Amino acid sequence: MHGALKRSDAEIDDILDCIGSENFERLITDWPLWARHDQLPIQHAANLAKWKTWVVLGGRGAGKTLTGAEWVRYQALGRKPIADSPATRIALVGPTLGEVRAVMVEGISGLLAIHAEHERPQFLSSQNKLIWPNGSVGQIFSAQEPDSLRGPQFDVAWCDELAKWSNLEETWDMLQFGLRLGDHPRAVVTTTPRPVKLLKRLLADESTLITRASTHDNAQFLAPSFIDEVEKQYGGTRLGRQEIAGELIDDNPDALFQRELIEKTRVRKTPPLTRIVVAVDPPVSSKNSSNSCGIVCAGLGEDGRVYVLDDATVQRAPPTRWARKAIAVYHARGADRLVVEVNQGGEMVSTILAEIDDSVAVKPVHATRGKHLRAEPVAALYEQHRVSHVGAFPALEDEMCMFEQRAAKGRTSPDRVDALVWALHELLLARKLANPRVSVI
């Protein structure tokens, strides 16, 4: 029975009494009626004749398999509004033959499960083939054997978990040569996003239709404990944003900070902290077009490592607002010092903070070097595994992993990174400079 009709047996009996079993079957197999907005290409394509590939990016349990299977069902049956006529030859491609069979064909949201009995295809497992009652044929293929796609031709294709295919480029190329039947040969790609070249190329192609869904979008059909556990374990991390939110997280190879290093050293708890600072990078002004005010809190552990505790950055805030926010973090964390860059506001910055709370220990700092040069020694601390993020800070980490020399010279100021740099400089680097070692040669 269609998963969208999540009803008790008693409720289903009541519905059957009202509308009859035949109409009930039509109702529960009417995919456009039950589908979410992101699960239907017709909801997104202004001109259906234009798109060639539909990429469905989704987190775990977001309904990607059901989306792909229902699209294939409508294509095989030639059912409007998704198809005008039956697709007689269909390619079903996955990472391995076993996964195609277990997920795309025989899975709980697979092709055999979603059809009404009189329309259900016959699965000839020995031939890796499905045959529909109307004669449409689906052939299953594995990315492990791209050459198996040489020769066959298709009207449409369903490609599942493309981002984890082996022989990715070769398999995709062979499939494209075979998509040559019918008036508009097309493919749907259902995948958890990973920053592989082919997927990035598809997303940039103007003939690609793109829809996105997160695990939370399908929460009503998932165990509540599953949602709670994955959010607790992975919420906000790179893996969580990829596997839960369905985001494509790409690193900039020229960036000073690499996401892999941040992930490797991430922790949930800190050892006892010997010092805590809040660092502030004030904006030039509070106008709508001005930068945000970077506010980052970090502590020095007994183990000699730095732990990033908070990213409390505020957007387009007047001086009194960002000052109050910084002071609130200072007291909440029991900080020892509030480090604030005063290049833009001079003495006014310290004055504003003192007017709000004169008990705060403020340390004004002046930037004498460019942002990139100031950040380089901090990036080195990450490379030495001397910094850990306590939890996840997606906005800060995105800014870090896109921060390079060209970006530092551009219009957008990396305010979160600036505040982070001042915090780590105060906790580790300033101490080194104050106590230089003398070597005798």
VOKEKE-742584 format. One line per 8 residues: number of its first residue (from 1); their letters; for each residue y, x, z of C-alpha. Coordinates in steps of 0.25 Angstrom, whole numbers. Last residue first. Layout:
NUM> a> Y X Z  ... .
// end
This chain:
441> ivsvrpna> 115 296 71  120 289 83  120 274 82  130 265 89  127 250 91  138 240 90  140 231 102  151 221 98 .
433> lkrallle> 146 221 83  132 217 88  137 206 97  146 200 86  133 199 78  124 192 87  130 180 94  144 180 88 .
425> hlawvlad> 140 183 74  129 172 75  140 162 79  150 167 68  139 166 57  135 152 61  149 147 60  151 153 47 .
417> vrdpstrg> 138 148 42  142 134 46  155 135 39  150 140 26  163 138 19  163 131 5  173 136 -4  166 148 -9 .
409> kaarqefm> 166 163 -4  155 161 6  147 154 -5  147 166 -14  142 175 -2  131 166 2  129 154 11  119 144 6 .
401> cmedelap> 108 146 16  118 146 27  125 133 23  111 126 22  108 132 36  121 126 42  119 113 36  104 112 40 .
393> fagvhsvr> 105 117 54  91 117 59  85 119 73  89 132 81  93 141 70  88 155 72  95 169 71  89 183 72 .
385> hqeylaav> 79 182 61  84 195 55  88 187 42  95 177 51  103 189 57  106 194 43  112 181 40  122 183 51 .
377> pearlhkg> 125 197 46  129 191 33  137 179 38  150 187 40  149 193 27  147 180 20  159 173 28  169 184 24 .
369> rtahvpkv> 174 194 34  185 194 45  181 181 51  188 179 64  182 175 77  187 166 89  178 166 101  179 153 109 .
361> avsddiea> 174 151 123  175 136 125  182 132 138  195 129 131  189 116 125  196 108 115  210 116 116  202 129 116 .
353> litsvmeg> 195 125 103  207 121 96  214 134 101  203 143 96  204 137 82  219 138 82  219 153 85  215 155 70 .
345> gqnvevvl> 211 143 62  204 149 50  200 162 54  196 157 68  181 158 68  176 152 81  165 157 90  163 147 102 .
337> rdagrahy> 156 155 114  146 154 125  140 141 120  134 131 129  127 124 117  134 110 120  147 117 124  149 125 112 .
329> vaiakraw> 144 114 103  154 105 108  165 116 107  161 117 92  162 102 90  175 101 97  181 112 88  176 106 76 .
321> rtpparqv> 183 93 79  196 99 84  197 107 72  196 96 62  182 94 56  178 95 42  163 96 45  157 100 58 .
313> taddlvyv> 147 112 60  138 110 73  127 119 68  120 122 81  110 132 88  109 144 79  100 154 87  103 169 88 .
305> rgdeglga> 93 179 91  94 189 103  81 184 110  90 178 121  96 169 111  110 169 105  115 156 102  121 148 90 .
297> cvigcsns> 131 137 88  137 134 74  150 127 70  155 128 56  168 119 54  166 112 40  175 117 29  187 110 24 .
289> snkssvpp> 188 99 13  190 88 22  201 95 30  198 101 44  203 114 40  198 129 38  185 125 45  181 132 58 .
281> dvavvirt> 169 141 59  164 139 73  153 147 81  147 141 94  140 152 102  128 153 111  124 165 119  112 169 127 .
273> lpptkrvr> 102 159 122  89 156 128  79 155 117  81 145 106  74 132 102  70 126 88  70 138 80  73 142 65 .
265> tkeilerq> 70 157 62  62 155 49  70 143 44  83 151 45  77 163 38  71 154 27  85 147 25  91 160 20 .
257> fladpndd> 105 165 25  114 174 17  113 165 4  110 171 -9  96 165 -10  102 151 -8  91 143 -1  87 129 -6 .
249> ilegaieq> 83 117 3  79 105 -6  80 94 4  69 84 6  74 80 20  60 82 27  53 94 19  65 101 14 .
241> rglrtggy> 75 98 25  64 100 35  60 114 29  74 119 29  76 114 44  84 102 47  72 94 53  60 102 53 .
233> qkevedif> 52 101 66  59 89 72  62 82 59  47 84 55  42 79 69  51 66 69  48 62 55  33 64 57 .
225> spalfqan> 34 56 70  40 45 63  28 44 54  33 42 39  34 29 31  48 25 37  53 40 36  53 40 21 .
217> dhtsarti> 68 43 20  66 53 32  57 62 24  69 64 15  71 59 1  78 64 -12  79 60 -26  82 68 -38 .
209> ltsedall> 82 65 -53  81 77 -62  86 77 -76  99 84 -72  90 96 -67  95 102 -54  84 96 -46  74 101 -56 .
201> rkllkvpr> 79 115 -55  78 115 -40  64 109 -40  60 120 -50  66 131 -42  59 128 -29  68 125 -17  59 115 -11 .
193> ptttvvar> 60 100 -11  49 91 -6  44 85 -19  42 73 -28  45 76 -43  45 65 -53  43 68 -67  48 62 -80 .
185> phdglrlg> 44 59 -95  54 50 -101  49 43 -114  35 46 -112  27 59 -112  32 73 -111  31 78 -97  20 88 -100 .
177> fqlmdwte> 30 100 -102  37 96 -89  23 97 -82  21 111 -87  34 115 -82  33 109 -69  19 116 -67  25 130 -71 .
169> elnswkal> 37 129 -62  30 125 -50  17 134 -51  15 130 -36  21 117 -33  28 115 -20  42 110 -25  34 100 -34 .
161> edcwavdf> 29 92 -22  25 81 -32  27 80 -47  25 67 -53  25 67 -68  29 57 -80  25 55 -94  15 66 -95 .
153> qpgrlsdp> 8 76 -104  -4 85 -101  -5 98 -108  -1 108 -98  0 102 -84  -13 108 -80  -6 122 -82  2 120 -70 .
145> eqasfiqg> -10 121 -61  -6 123 -46  5 113 -49  -6 102 -49  -8 91 -58  -12 76 -58  -13 67 -70  -8 53 -70 .
137> vsgnpwil> -12 43 -81  -7 30 -85  -17 21 -91  -13 7 -85  -23 8 -74  -17 21 -69  -26 34 -71  -24 46 -61 .
129> knqsslfq> -29 59 -65  -33 72 -58  -46 71 -67  -56 72 -55  -47 64 -47  -46 52 -56  -36 43 -49  -36 29 -54 .
121> preheahi> -22 23 -54  -17 12 -45  -12 0 -53  -21 -11 -48  -21 -5 -34  -6 -5 -32  -2 9 -33  4 18 -22 .
113> allgsige> -8 24 -16  -15 30 -28  -2 37 -32  1 44 -19  9 39 -7  -3 40 2  -8 51 -6  -19 50 -17 .
105> vmvarveg> -11 53 -30  1 61 -26  -3 66 -13  -17 70 -12  -20 71 -27  -7 79 -30  -9 87 -18  -23 91 -22 .
97> ltpgvlai> -19 94 -36  -9 104 -31  6 105 -30  8 91 -37  9 85 -51  6 71 -56  8 70 -71  8 56 -77 .
89> rtapsdai> 4 51 -91  5 37 -95  18 34 -89  19 19 -89  32 12 -95  46 10 -90  45 17 -77  52 17 -63 .
81> pkrglaqy> 58 3 -65  48 -1 -69  33 2 -69  26 10 -80  13 10 -71  12 26 -72  27 28 -70  28 18 -58 .
73> rvweagtl> 16 25 -51  22 38 -54  35 35 -47  27 29 -36  19 41 -34  32 50 -34  39 42 -24  27 40 -15 .
65> tkgagrgg> 25 55 -15  40 58 -12  40 48 0  49 56 10  36 61 17  41 75 17  55 77 11  59 72 -3 .
57> lvvwtkwk> 64 77 -16  60 67 -27  63 74 -41  64 65 -53  62 73 -66  66 68 -80  79 60 -77  87 55 -88 .
49> alnaahqi> 81 42 -92  82 36 -79  98 36 -80  104 34 -67  92 39 -60  92 37 -45  86 24 -41  77 24 -53 .
41> plqdhraw> 71 37 -48  65 30 -35  61 36 -22  75 40 -18  79 25 -16  67 22 -8  55 15 -14  50 1 -10 .
33> lpwdtilr> 55 -8 -21  55 3 -32  40 5 -28  35 -9 -30  21 -7 -26  23 -14 -13  29 -26 -20  19 -27 -31 .
25> efnesgic> 7 -27 -21  14 -38 -13  16 -46 -26  1 -46 -28  -3 -48 -14  6 -61 -12  20 -62 -8  21 -69 5 .
17> dliddiea> 7 -68 10  7 -53 6  20 -50 13  14 -56 26  1 -48 25  10 -36 23  17 -39 36  4 -40 43 .
9> dsrklagh> -2 -27 38  11 -20 43  21 -15 33  26 -2 27  28 -6 13  33 7 7  20 13 8  14 5 -3 .
1> m> 0 0 0 .
// end
